[in-house]
């Protein structure tokens, strides 16, 4: 007996209607992280040992700033989606809702702090 209608099988919708979409989002973000991680490590590795002014000037340039911002944004979105799956599997009732909210707040707080820091370094570099 089939539990999925032919239409749902053709459109890729399972019983919950969002599993395939979530799987593809995780797959795409994982592939993006495979490409961004080496670039991010090279960017950060080049900044190691620089004085404070050098780090500000370095991350104020477009390439290091954009690579760092993309890595943090894609990484934290991937983190939020992954923790949502773990929370759904292992935590129940009110604790589940609290854990999901905490995970999302943490993810967006990290994204906003990183983007703010990068923007501030870019504006300091422009002002100099």
N, CA and C atoms as a LAMMPS dump frame, in Angstrom:
ITEM: TIMESTEP
0
ITEM: NUMBER OF ATOMS
384
ITEM: BOX BOUNDS ff ff ff
-5.0000000000000000e+02 5.0000000000000000e+02
-5.0000000000000000e+02 5.0000000000000000e+02
-5.0000000000000000e+02 5.0000000000000000e+02
ITEM: ATOMS id mol type element x y z
1 1 1 N 0.843 -1.178 0
2 1 2 C 0 0 0
3 1 3 C 0.885 1.237 0
4 2 1 N 0.586 2.162 -0.9
5 2 2 C 1.347 3.407 -0.986
6 2 3 C 0.717 4.46 -0.095
7 3 1 N 1.541 5.177 0.639
8 3 2 C 1.056 6.243 1.493
9 3 3 C 1.173 7.602 0.82
10 4 1 N 1.918 7.659 -0.261
11 4 2 C 2.092 8.913 -0.99
12 4 3 C 1.364 8.787 -2.312
13 5 1 N 0.541 9.777 -2.615
14 5 2 C -0.178 9.764 -3.885
15 5 3 C 0.795 10.013 -5.03
16 6 1 N 0.442 9.606 -6.24
17 6 2 C 1.341 9.856 -7.373
18 6 3 C 1.665 11.337 -7.559
19 7 1 N 0.7 12.211 -7.269
20 7 2 C 0.951 13.65 -7.409
21 7 3 C 2.001 14.109 -6.401
22 8 1 N 1.879 13.658 -5.155
23 8 2 C 2.858 14.039 -4.141
24 8 3 C 4.241 13.485 -4.482
25 9 1 N 4.278 12.262 -5.025
26 9 2 C 5.566 11.685 -5.413
27 9 3 C 6.19 12.484 -6.557
28 10 1 N 5.364 12.959 -7.482
29 10 2 C 5.873 13.715 -8.624
30 10 3 C 6.359 15.098 -8.21
31 11 1 N 5.686 15.732 -7.259
32 11 2 C 6.096 17.067 -6.825
33 11 3 C 7.119 17.021 -5.696
34 12 1 N 7.43 15.825 -5.199
35 12 2 C 8.443 15.691 -4.167
36 12 3 C 7.947 16.012 -2.779
37 13 1 N 6.639 15.976 -2.576
38 13 2 C 6.094 16.279 -1.258
39 13 3 C 5.791 14.993 -0.508
40 14 1 N 6.351 14.857 0.667
41 14 2 C 6.047 13.714 1.512
42 14 3 C 4.809 13.993 2.351
43 15 1 N 4.65 13.229 3.394
44 15 2 C 3.456 13.383 4.219
45 15 3 C 3.451 14.702 4.987
46 16 1 N 4.611 15.222 5.339
47 16 2 C 4.675 16.478 6.086
48 16 3 C 4.778 17.692 5.171
49 17 1 N 4.954 17.487 3.884
50 17 2 C 5.004 18.512 2.843
51 17 3 C 6.261 19.364 2.825
52 18 1 N 7.151 19.204 3.776
53 18 2 C 8.328 20.072 3.792
54 18 3 C 9.641 19.313 3.922
55 19 1 N 9.604 18.003 4.026
56 19 2 C 10.821 17.227 4.214
57 19 3 C 11.778 17.337 3.045
58 20 1 N 11.262 17.258 1.839
59 20 2 C 12.121 17.35 0.661
60 20 3 C 12.726 18.738 0.549
61 21 1 N 11.927 19.753 0.803
62 21 2 C 12.434 21.126 0.75
63 21 3 C 13.533 21.328 1.803
64 22 1 N 13.32 20.813 2.994
65 22 2 C 14.319 20.95 4.047
66 22 3 C 15.597 20.191 3.675
67 23 1 N 15.434 18.99 3.125
68 23 2 C 16.596 18.204 2.72
69 23 3 C 17.406 18.943 1.655
70 24 1 N 16.729 19.525 0.669
71 24 2 C 17.444 20.253 -0.378
72 24 3 C 18.106 21.508 0.175
73 25 1 N 17.449 22.193 1.087
74 25 2 C 18.056 23.385 1.692
75 25 3 C 19.321 23.009 2.454
76 26 1 N 19.281 21.913 3.195
77 26 2 C 20.468 21.463 3.927
78 26 3 C 21.57 21.028 2.957
79 27 1 N 21.192 20.363 1.871
80 27 2 C 22.173 19.913 0.888
81 27 3 C 22.843 21.099 0.205
82 28 1 N 22.049 22.086 -0.181
83 28 2 C 22.601 23.269 -0.848
84 28 3 C 23.508 24.048 0.099
85 29 1 N 23.075 24.234 1.345
86 29 2 C 23.919 24.978 2.284
87 29 3 C 25.192 24.201 2.615
88 30 1 N 25.114 22.873 2.662
89 30 2 C 26.314 22.07 2.907
90 30 3 C 27.29 22.198 1.735
91 31 1 N 26.78 22.177 0.506
92 31 2 C 27.653 22.356 -0.665
93 31 3 C 28.277 23.751 -0.672
94 32 1 N 27.498 24.754 -0.293
95 32 2 C 28.038 26.112 -0.22
96 32 3 C 29.136 26.187 0.841
97 33 1 N 28.933 25.506 1.959
98 33 2 C 29.95 25.507 3.008
99 33 3 C 31.208 24.76 2.587
100 34 1 N 31.057 23.737 1.743
101 34 2 C 32.234 23.025 1.231
102 34 3 C 33.108 23.98 0.425
103 35 1 N 32.491 24.888 -0.315
104 35 2 C 33.248 25.864 -1.102
105 35 3 C 33.727 27.04 -0.251
106 36 1 N 32.91 27.476 0.699
107 36 2 C 33.248 28.653 1.493
108 36 3 C 34.276 28.382 2.593
109 37 1 N 34.297 27.175 3.139
110 37 2 C 35.189 26.887 4.266
111 37 3 C 36.669 27.058 3.912
112 38 1 N 37.163 26.505 2.795
113 38 2 C 38.579 26.749 2.479
114 38 3 C 38.878 28.223 2.226
115 39 1 N 37.958 28.921 1.554
116 39 2 C 38.169 30.355 1.315
117 39 3 C 38.202 31.115 2.638
118 40 1 N 37.297 30.773 3.556
119 40 2 C 37.267 31.418 4.864
120 40 3 C 38.551 31.13 5.649
121 41 1 N 39.016 29.896 5.607
122 41 2 C 40.249 29.548 6.329
123 41 3 C 41.448 30.295 5.754
124 42 1 N 41.505 30.466 4.445
125 42 2 C 42.587 31.243 3.841
126 42 3 C 42.507 32.71 4.235
127 43 1 N 41.29 33.243 4.263
128 43 2 C 41.108 34.647 4.652
129 43 3 C 41.535 34.858 6.093
130 44 1 N 41.05 34.016 6.988
131 44 2 C 41.389 34.164 8.407
132 44 3 C 42.864 33.855 8.641
133 45 1 N 43.391 32.86 7.935
134 45 2 C 44.804 32.527 8.07
135 45 3 C 45.711 33.671 7.652
136 46 1 N 45.293 34.426 6.652
137 46 2 C 46.093 35.574 6.213
138 46 3 C 46.057 36.712 7.226
139 47 1 N 45.026 36.764 8.054
140 47 2 C 44.897 37.846 9.03
141 47 3 C 45.586 37.534 10.356
142 48 1 N 45.962 36.281 10.541
143 48 2 C 46.606 35.904 11.804
144 48 3 C 47.957 36.599 11.909
145 49 1 N 48.198 37.206 13.057
146 49 2 C 49.469 37.875 13.317
147 49 3 C 49.493 39.353 12.96
148 50 1 N 48.436 39.84 12.318
149 50 2 C 48.387 41.263 11.99
150 50 3 C 48.051 42.073 13.234
151 51 1 N 48.543 43.295 13.315
152 51 2 C 48.121 44.153 14.431
153 51 3 C 46.65 44.553 14.251
154 52 1 N 46.078 45.158 15.279
155 52 2 C 44.661 45.52 15.256
156 52 3 C 44.308 46.361 14.035
157 53 1 N 45.109 47.372 13.734
158 53 2 C 44.833 48.24 12.586
159 53 3 C 44.912 47.462 11.277
160 54 1 N 45.838 46.513 11.219
161 54 2 C 45.966 45.681 10.023
162 54 3 C 44.765 44.773 9.821
163 55 1 N 44.24 44.214 10.93
164 55 2 C 43.052 43.359 10.841
165 55 3 C 41.854 44.173 10.371
166 56 1 N 41.7 45.386 10.924
167 56 2 C 40.582 46.245 10.519
168 56 3 C 40.701 46.6 9.037
169 57 1 N 41.894 46.949 8.597
170 57 2 C 42.092 47.282 7.183
171 57 3 C 41.882 46.061 6.298
172 58 1 N 42.331 44.892 6.76
173 58 2 C 42.216 43.666 5.968
174 58 3 C 40.758 43.266 5.782
175 59 1 N 39.987 43.22 6.874
176 59 2 C 38.583 42.825 6.767
177 59 3 C 37.705 43.947 6.226
178 60 1 N 38.248 45.145 6.113
179 60 2 C 37.524 46.241 5.476
180 60 3 C 37.548 46.154 3.965
181 61 1 N 38.47 45.328 3.431
182 61 2 C 38.516 45.12 1.99
183 61 3 C 37.352 44.224 1.556
184 62 1 N 36.912 44.323 0.307
185 62 2 C 35.718 43.577 -0.122
186 62 3 C 35.833 42.052 -0.034
187 63 1 N 36.888 41.463 -0.582
188 63 2 C 36.959 40.001 -0.629
189 63 3 C 36.94 39.355 0.757
190 64 1 N 37.828 39.747 1.678
191 64 2 C 37.775 39.107 3.006
192 64 3 C 36.454 39.352 3.734
193 65 1 N 35.909 40.554 3.602
194 65 2 C 34.649 40.858 4.272
195 65 3 C 33.487 40.051 3.719
196 66 1 N 33.422 39.929 2.391
197 66 2 C 32.315 39.189 1.773
198 66 3 C 32.437 37.699 2.065
199 67 1 N 33.642 37.146 1.966
200 67 2 C 33.828 35.715 2.257
201 67 3 C 33.458 35.416 3.708
202 68 1 N 33.889 36.265 4.625
203 68 2 C 33.577 36.054 6.043
204 68 3 C 32.077 36.166 6.291
205 69 1 N 31.441 37.176 5.717
206 69 2 C 29.993 37.354 5.906
207 69 3 C 29.216 36.173 5.329
208 70 1 N 29.575 35.739 4.124
209 70 2 C 28.881 34.592 3.521
210 70 3 C 29.069 33.331 4.353
211 71 1 N 30.296 33.105 4.839
212 71 2 C 30.558 31.918 5.644
213 71 3 C 29.715 31.932 6.923
214 72 1 N 29.673 33.06 7.598
215 72 2 C 28.909 33.139 8.85
216 72 3 C 27.412 32.99 8.579
217 73 1 N 26.901 33.662 7.561
218 73 2 C 25.461 33.601 7.274
219 73 3 C 25.048 32.198 6.865
220 74 1 N 25.743 31.624 5.884
221 74 2 C 25.374 30.283 5.416
222 74 3 C 25.595 29.26 6.532
223 75 1 N 26.687 29.394 7.261
224 75 2 C 26.957 28.456 8.349
225 75 3 C 25.91 28.5 9.446
226 76 1 N 25.487 29.688 9.814
227 76 2 C 24.5 29.789 10.898
228 76 3 C 23.101 29.376 10.439
229 77 1 N 22.756 29.635 9.197
230 77 2 C 21.464 29.148 8.688
231 77 3 C 21.483 27.618 8.663
232 78 1 N 22.595 27.037 8.238
233 78 2 C 22.75 25.583 8.252
234 78 3 C 22.659 25.061 9.69
235 79 1 N 23.29 25.761 10.619
236 79 2 C 23.228 25.392 12.037
237 79 3 C 21.791 25.421 12.544
238 80 1 N 21.053 26.486 12.216
239 80 2 C 19.675 26.606 12.713
240 80 3 C 18.792 25.494 12.16
241 81 1 N 18.953 25.164 10.89
242 81 2 C 18.16 24.079 10.309
243 81 3 C 18.553 22.722 10.903
244 82 1 N 19.841 22.512 11.121
245 82 2 C 20.294 21.251 11.695
246 82 3 C 19.861 21.069 13.134
247 83 1 N 19.964 22.136 13.925
248 83 2 C 19.521 22.015 15.316
249 83 3 C 18.015 21.827 15.397
250 84 1 N 17.288 22.368 14.446
251 84 2 C 15.834 22.176 14.435
252 84 3 C 15.5 20.693 14.288
253 85 1 N 16.236 19.998 13.439
254 85 2 C 16.002 18.562 13.26
255 85 3 C 16.339 17.8 14.547
256 86 1 N 17.476 18.124 15.17
257 86 2 C 17.848 17.44 16.409
258 86 3 C 16.838 17.723 17.521
259 87 1 N 16.394 18.968 17.601
260 87 2 C 15.421 19.323 18.633
261 87 3 C 14.11 18.588 18.395
262 88 1 N 13.66 18.526 17.136
263 88 2 C 12.415 17.81 16.828
264 88 3 C 12.516 16.325 17.172
265 89 1 N 13.713 15.751 17.029
266 89 2 C 13.878 14.325 17.286
267 89 3 C 13.965 13.983 18.768
268 90 1 N 14.558 14.856 19.58
269 90 2 C 14.894 14.459 20.947
270 90 3 C 14.219 15.249 22.058
271 91 1 N 13.582 16.362 21.757
272 91 2 C 12.969 17.178 22.806
273 91 3 C 11.477 17.307 22.505
274 92 1 N 10.658 17.283 23.541
275 92 2 C 9.211 17.282 23.365
276 92 3 C 8.542 18.393 24.169
277 93 1 N 7.314 18.694 23.804
278 93 2 C 6.418 19.616 24.495
279 93 3 C 6.977 21.038 24.562
280 94 1 N 6.828 21.683 25.711
281 94 2 C 7.222 23.082 25.847
282 94 3 C 8.72 23.264 25.701
283 95 1 N 9.491 22.298 26.178
284 95 2 C 10.948 22.395 26.06
285 95 3 C 11.37 22.461 24.592
286 96 1 N 10.632 21.765 23.729
287 96 2 C 10.927 21.775 22.295
288 96 3 C 10.765 23.182 21.735
289 97 1 N 9.674 23.834 22.071
290 97 2 C 9.439 25.192 21.574
291 97 3 C 10.496 26.164 22.086
292 98 1 N 10.83 26.04 23.365
293 98 2 C 11.845 26.914 23.952
294 98 3 C 13.201 26.681 23.287
295 99 1 N 13.554 25.42 23.056
296 99 2 C 14.843 25.109 22.432
297 99 3 C 14.905 25.626 20.995
298 100 1 N 13.824 25.511 20.252
299 100 2 C 13.798 26.019 18.874
300 100 3 C 13.948 27.541 18.874
301 101 1 N 13.22 28.204 19.747
302 101 2 C 13.311 29.666 19.828
303 101 3 C 14.727 30.081 20.226
304 102 1 N 15.312 29.405 21.192
305 102 2 C 16.676 29.737 21.626
306 102 3 C 17.68 29.516 20.503
307 103 1 N 17.506 28.444 19.758
308 103 2 C 18.407 28.149 18.642
309 103 3 C 18.327 29.218 17.561
310 104 1 N 17.126 29.638 17.233
311 104 2 C 16.946 30.663 16.198
312 104 3 C 17.478 32.013 16.679
313 105 1 N 17.199 32.363 17.92
314 105 2 C 17.702 33.628 18.462
315 105 3 C 19.228 33.622 18.478
316 106 1 N 19.839 32.511 18.903
317 106 2 C 21.29 32.413 18.916
318 106 3 C 21.862 32.557 17.501
319 107 1 N 21.262 31.861 16.539
320 107 2 C 21.749 31.927 15.167
321 107 3 C 21.7 33.331 14.594
322 108 1 N 20.573 34.003 14.747
323 108 2 C 20.451 35.363 14.212
324 108 3 C 21.304 36.355 14.992
325 109 1 N 21.524 36.112 16.286
326 109 2 C 22.405 36.991 17.064
327 109 3 C 23.842 36.886 16.559
328 110 1 N 24.298 35.679 16.271
329 110 2 C 25.654 35.502 15.733
330 110 3 C 25.771 36.153 14.365
331 111 1 N 24.77 35.957 13.5
332 111 2 C 24.79 36.573 12.168
333 111 3 C 24.832 38.091 12.289
334 112 1 N 23.966 38.656 13.116
335 112 2 C 23.917 40.113 13.223
336 112 3 C 25.199 40.681 13.83
337 113 1 N 25.768 40.003 14.81
338 113 2 C 27.019 40.49 15.412
339 113 3 C 28.162 40.448 14.404
340 114 1 N 28.254 39.37 13.636
341 114 2 C 29.334 39.251 12.656
342 114 3 C 29.194 40.278 11.538
343 115 1 N 27.984 40.441 11.024
344 115 2 C 27.77 41.405 9.938
345 115 3 C 27.988 42.832 10.455
346 116 1 N 27.56 43.106 11.673
347 116 2 C 27.797 44.428 12.26
348 116 3 C 29.294 44.7 12.394
349 117 1 N 30.035 43.717 12.891
350 117 2 C 31.486 43.895 13.063
351 117 3 C 32.172 44.111 11.718
352 118 1 N 31.774 43.339 10.713
353 118 2 C 32.372 43.504 9.384
354 118 3 C 32.015 44.858 8.778
355 119 1 N 30.77 45.285 8.955
356 119 2 C 30.357 46.6 8.425
357 119 3 C 31.108 47.722 9.137
358 120 1 N 31.277 47.583 10.441
359 120 2 C 32.004 48.611 11.189
360 120 3 C 33.457 48.685 10.732
361 121 1 N 34.085 47.534 10.494
362 121 2 C 35.468 47.556 9.99
363 121 3 C 35.53 48.181 8.597
364 122 1 N 34.522 47.925 7.771
365 122 2 C 34.514 48.512 6.427
366 122 3 C 34.352 50.018 6.495
367 123 1 N 33.492 50.5 7.38
368 123 2 C 33.284 51.941 7.494
369 123 3 C 34.488 52.627 8.12
370 124 1 N 35.167 51.96 9.055
371 124 2 C 36.383 52.542 9.619
372 124 3 C 37.454 52.652 8.538
373 125 1 N 37.533 51.624 7.68
374 125 2 C 38.519 51.655 6.596
375 125 3 C 38.209 52.769 5.611
376 126 1 N 36.938 53.016 5.322
377 126 2 C 36.555 54.08 4.408
378 126 3 C 36.901 55.451 5.001
379 127 1 N 36.688 55.585 6.321
380 127 2 C 36.93 56.88 6.976
381 127 3 C 38.411 57.221 7.038
382 128 1 N 39.263 56.215 6.983
383 128 2 C 40.71 56.48 7.081
384 128 3 C 41.267 56.961 5.808
